[in-house]
Amino acid sequence: MNEQEVLDILARVGAVITDSHIVYTSGRHGQAYVNKDAIYPHTAATSRLCRAIAERFAVEDIQVVIGPTVGGVILSQWTASHLSTMLGREVISVYADKTRAAIDDEFNNIITIRPPFHGFLHRKRILVVDDVLTTGGSVKKVVEATRAIGGDVIGLGALVNRGGVTAAAIGLGTGRLEALVNLPLDSWDEEECSRIGPCSRGVPINTDVGKGREFLERRKRDGS
């Protein structure tokens, strides 16, 4: 499956939003958004996308697939199922818990892998999967947590790489990063947005996706 075919699927399920005013998880502002939550209700589309990820790693003798909650759980299940069919043996699917916790007055993603899963990962060949890569920070923590319990991370498969994330940036070492679509999207910090971005043109902030609602609530609290 090539990039255009993937983009066609994403567009068909309404997962690509353009000409809007989005506040991303990082706090930066932009005009486009990949709404991963629009993909998962469509099981046939999700299966096709995960099969494409599985095909990229079919020669790597993957034994376990792991993804971060929430979307990564679905990707892990489908990708492991397709790899099982391709390899003629069971490929295990597990997940890493991703929670938000306040550290030094800032909210950070905390990644943990539950002890019952440790035995499935120790000394196994692991494929990490995720949906949309922006900074790669969360998935890097999945890689680190997997290696900390003895897993051999062979690579990362993603639906969309929208932040230009590299294998080196997430600590893959000799492992491969394969994204079905590389879709760089312009973004600005809050000050830049007020000068040259959608803020400067008075485009209303989208509160349906991203962190727009939280951004507006914070501005209201701050009186700005």
Rosetta blueprint (number, residue, H / E / L):
1 M L
2 N L
3 E H
4 Q H
5 E H
6 V H
7 L H
8 D H
9 I H
10 L H
11 A H
12 R H
13 V L
14 G L
15 A L
16 V E
17 I E
18 T L
19 D L
20 S L
21 H L
22 I E
23 V E
24 Y L
25 T L
26 S L
27 G L
28 R L
29 H E
30 G E
31 Q L
32 A L
33 Y E
34 V E
35 N L
36 K H
37 D H
38 A H
39 I L
40 Y L
41 P L
42 H L
43 T H
44 A H
45 A H
46 T H
47 S H
48 R H
49 L H
50 C H
51 R H
52 A H
53 I H
54 A H
55 E H
56 R H
57 F L
58 A H
59 V H
60 E H
61 D L
62 I L
63 Q L
64 V E
65 V E
66 I E
67 G E
68 P E
69 T L
70 V L
71 G H
72 G H
73 V H
74 I H
75 L H
76 S H
77 Q H
78 W H
79 T H
80 A H
81 S H
82 H H
83 L H
84 S H
85 T H
86 M H
87 L H
88 G L
89 R L
90 E L
91 V L
92 I E
93 S E
94 V E
95 Y E
96 A E
97 D E
98 K E
99 T E
100 R E
101 A E
102 A E
103 I E
104 D L
105 D L
106 E E
107 F E
108 N E
109 N E
110 I E
111 I E
112 T E
113 I L
114 R L
115 P H
116 P H
117 F H
118 H H
119 G H
120 F H
121 L H
122 H L
123 R L
124 K L
125 R E
126 I E
127 L E
128 V E
129 V E
130 D E
131 D E
132 V E
133 L E
134 T L
135 T L
136 G L
137 G H
138 S H
139 V H
140 K H
141 K H
142 V H
143 V H
144 E H
145 A H
146 T H
147 R H
148 A H
149 I L
150 G L
151 G L
152 D E
153 V E
154 I E
155 G E
156 L E
157 G E
158 A E
159 L E
160 V E
161 N E
162 R L
163 G L
164 G L
165 V L
166 T L
167 A L
168 A L
169 A L
170 I L
171 G L
172 L L
173 G L
174 T L
175 G L
176 R E
177 L E
178 E E
179 A E
180 L E
181 V E
182 N E
183 L L
184 P L
185 L L
186 D L
187 S E
188 W E
189 D L
190 E H
191 E H
192 E H
193 C H
194 S H
195 R H
196 I H
197 G L
198 P H
199 C H
200 S H
201 R H
202 G L
203 V L
204 P L
205 I L
206 N L
207 T L
208 D L
209 V L
210 G L
211 K L
212 G H
213 R H
214 E H
215 F H
216 L H
217 E H
218 R H
219 R H
220 K H
221 R H
222 D H
223 G L
224 S L
